[in-house]
Amino acid sequence: MKYTPTQVAGVTIIDIEPHRDHRGFFSRIFCAAEFAQHGLIPEVAQTSICFNQTRGTVRGLHRQVPPHAEAKLVRCIRGAIADVAVDVRPESPTYGKHVMVELSADNRRALFLPPYVAHGFQTLTDDTEILYQISGPYQPDSEENFRWNEPMFGIEWPLPVTVISEKDASWPLLRGEAS
């Protein structure tokens, strides 16, 4: 696998290196030992899948905080998404920055997010499926959320937002600004 750091500290793009032959290809998509060699958290305690029917759907921005902070490996296995990692760690040198990476079934790319980094995405196609490998089980009491359109982050979603949950749309803005 090929590991590419991003402009957000600890967030890493992971590309597969397929071994091709006349049948197609074979590739690893996760290796705990290799992740550890690259300084990424190799534990996987939960694997989840997320399905979205409609192009333009936004989910996020979410993270887990202590004592249940979690790292995530995100991969789109059907369709395509604009995946976003936002550095909301006040002590981080990249605090307030975000990175947006297209993940798709075609490019087979993944995005690794370390603990405390907020995550969200927008679907670029109808009928998308996203696979998450997470370092800890979801704990509702440790959930922290940020508005998808938080002005401080300056995220420019590639499409008009067509679907967003009432919960994700209702988080307060960090500075109390109007949406």
C-alpha positions as CSV (number, residue, x, y, z in Angstrom):
1,M,0.0,0.0,0.0
2,K,1.1,3.6,-0.6
3,Y,0.7,6.1,2.3
4,T,0.5,9.8,1.5
5,P,0.3,12.3,4.3
6,T,-2.1,15.2,3.9
7,Q,-2.1,18.9,5.1
8,V,-3.9,17.7,8.3
9,A,-1.5,16.2,10.8
10,G,-2.0,12.4,11.1
11,V,-4.6,12.2,8.3
12,T,-3.2,9.8,5.6
13,I,-4.4,8.8,2.1
14,I,-3.9,5.1,1.5
15,D,-3.8,3.7,-2.1
16,I,-3.8,0.1,-2.8
17,E,-1.0,-1.5,-4.9
18,P,-2.9,-4.2,-6.9
19,H,-1.1,-7.3,-8.2
20,R,-2.7,-7.9,-11.6
21,D,-3.0,-10.9,-13.8
22,H,-5.4,-12.2,-16.5
23,R,-8.1,-12.8,-13.8
24,G,-8.1,-9.3,-12.4
25,F,-6.1,-8.3,-9.3
26,F,-5.5,-8.9,-5.7
27,S,-4.6,-6.3,-3.1
28,R,-4.4,-5.8,0.6
29,I,-6.6,-3.1,2.0
30,F,-5.4,-3.3,5.6
31,C,-2.4,-4.7,7.3
32,A,-1.9,-4.0,11.1
33,A,1.9,-4.4,11.0
34,E,2.2,-2.1,8.0
35,F,-0.1,0.5,9.6
36,A,2.0,0.5,12.7
37,Q,5.2,1.0,10.7
38,H,3.6,4.1,9.2
39,G,2.6,5.4,12.7
40,L,-1.1,4.7,12.1
41,I,-3.3,3.0,14.8
42,P,-3.7,-0.6,13.6
43,E,-6.5,-1.6,16.0
44,V,-9.9,-2.4,14.5
45,A,-12.6,-3.0,17.1
46,Q,-15.6,-2.3,14.8
47,T,-16.4,-2.4,11.1
48,S,-19.5,-0.5,9.9
49,I,-21.1,0.2,6.5
50,C,-23.1,3.3,5.6
51,F,-25.5,3.4,2.6
52,N,-26.8,6.7,1.1
53,Q,-29.5,6.7,-1.6
54,T,-29.1,10.3,-2.9
55,R,-26.3,12.2,-4.6
56,G,-25.5,15.3,-2.6
57,T,-26.2,13.8,0.9
58,V,-23.9,15.2,3.6
59,R,-23.1,13.3,6.8
60,G,-21.0,14.9,9.6
61,L,-19.0,16.4,11.0
62,H,-18.5,13.8,13.8
63,R,-15.9,12.6,16.2
64,Q,-15.5,10.7,19.5
65,V,-13.8,12.2,22.5
66,P,-12.2,10.7,25.6
67,P,-12.5,8.3,27.0
68,H,-13.7,6.8,23.8
69,A,-11.8,8.6,21.1
70,E,-11.4,6.6,17.9
71,A,-9.3,6.4,14.8
72,K,-11.1,5.6,11.5
73,L,-10.2,4.1,8.2
74,V,-12.8,5.2,5.6
75,R,-13.3,3.6,2.2
76,C,-16.0,4.0,-0.4
77,I,-17.0,0.6,-1.8
78,R,-19.8,1.7,-4.1
79,G,-20.2,5.0,-5.9
80,A,-18.1,8.0,-4.8
81,I,-17.8,10.5,-2.0
82,A,-16.0,13.7,-1.1
83,D,-14.5,12.7,2.2
84,V,-13.5,15.4,4.7
85,A,-11.2,15.4,7.8
86,V,-11.2,18.5,9.9
87,D,-8.5,19.1,12.5
88,V,-10.4,20.2,15.6
89,R,-7.5,19.4,18.0
90,P,-6.6,22.8,19.6
91,E,-3.0,21.7,20.3
92,S,-2.4,20.5,16.7
93,P,-0.2,22.5,14.4
94,T,-2.9,22.1,11.7
95,Y,-5.9,23.1,14.0
96,G,-8.8,24.4,11.9
97,K,-7.5,23.0,8.6
98,H,-9.4,20.4,6.6
99,V,-8.6,18.0,3.8
100,M,-11.1,16.8,1.2
101,V,-10.3,13.6,-0.7
102,E,-12.4,11.8,-3.3
103,L,-12.9,8.2,-2.3
104,S,-14.6,5.9,-4.8
105,A,-15.2,2.3,-5.8
106,D,-13.1,3.1,-8.9
107,N,-10.0,4.6,-7.2
108,R,-10.2,2.2,-4.2
109,R,-8.5,4.9,-2.1
110,A,-8.9,5.1,1.7
111,L,-8.5,7.8,4.2
112,F,-7.1,7.3,7.7
113,L,-8.2,9.7,10.5
114,P,-6.4,9.7,13.8
115,P,-8.4,10.2,17.1
116,Y,-10.0,13.6,17.7
117,V,-10.2,14.6,14.0
118,A,-13.8,15.3,12.9
119,H,-15.1,13.4,9.9
120,G,-17.8,14.0,7.3
121,F,-18.6,13.4,3.7
122,Q,-20.8,14.3,0.7
123,T,-22.0,11.7,-1.7
124,L,-21.1,12.4,-5.3
125,T,-23.3,9.6,-6.8
126,D,-26.6,8.0,-5.9
127,D,-26.5,4.7,-4.0
128,T,-23.1,5.0,-2.2
129,E,-21.7,2.6,0.3
130,I,-18.9,3.5,2.7
131,L,-17.0,1.0,4.8
132,Y,-15.5,2.1,8.1
133,Q,-12.9,0.3,10.2
134,I,-12.9,1.9,13.6
135,S,-10.5,1.5,16.5
136,G,-13.2,1.4,19.2
137,P,-16.9,0.7,19.4
138,Y,-19.3,3.7,19.1
139,Q,-20.2,5.3,22.4
140,P,-23.0,7.9,22.2
141,D,-22.0,9.6,25.3
142,S,-18.6,10.4,23.8
143,E,-20.0,11.8,20.5
144,E,-19.0,15.4,19.6
145,N,-20.3,17.1,16.4
146,F,-19.7,20.1,14.4
147,R,-21.8,21.8,11.8
148,W,-21.3,20.7,8.2
149,N,-21.2,24.3,7.1
150,E,-19.2,25.8,10.0
151,P,-17.7,29.0,8.6
152,M,-14.4,28.5,10.6
153,F,-13.6,25.4,8.6
154,G,-14.4,26.9,5.1
155,I,-15.4,23.5,3.6
156,E,-16.6,24.0,0.0
157,W,-18.8,20.9,-0.6
158,P,-18.6,20.0,-4.3
159,L,-22.4,19.7,-4.8
160,P,-25.5,21.4,-3.4
161,V,-26.6,19.7,-0.3
162,T,-29.6,17.6,-1.1
163,V,-30.1,15.5,2.1
164,I,-28.8,16.1,5.6
165,S,-30.2,14.7,8.9
166,E,-32.0,17.0,11.2
167,K,-29.4,16.1,13.9
168,D,-26.5,17.1,11.6
169,A,-28.2,20.3,10.5
170,S,-28.9,21.4,14.1
171,W,-25.4,21.5,15.7
172,P,-24.6,25.1,16.8
173,L,-21.9,27.0,14.9
174,L,-18.7,27.5,16.9
175,R,-18.9,31.3,16.9
176,G,-22.7,31.6,16.9
177,E,-22.8,32.9,13.4
178,A,-25.9,32.6,11.2
179,S,-25.9,29.8,8.6
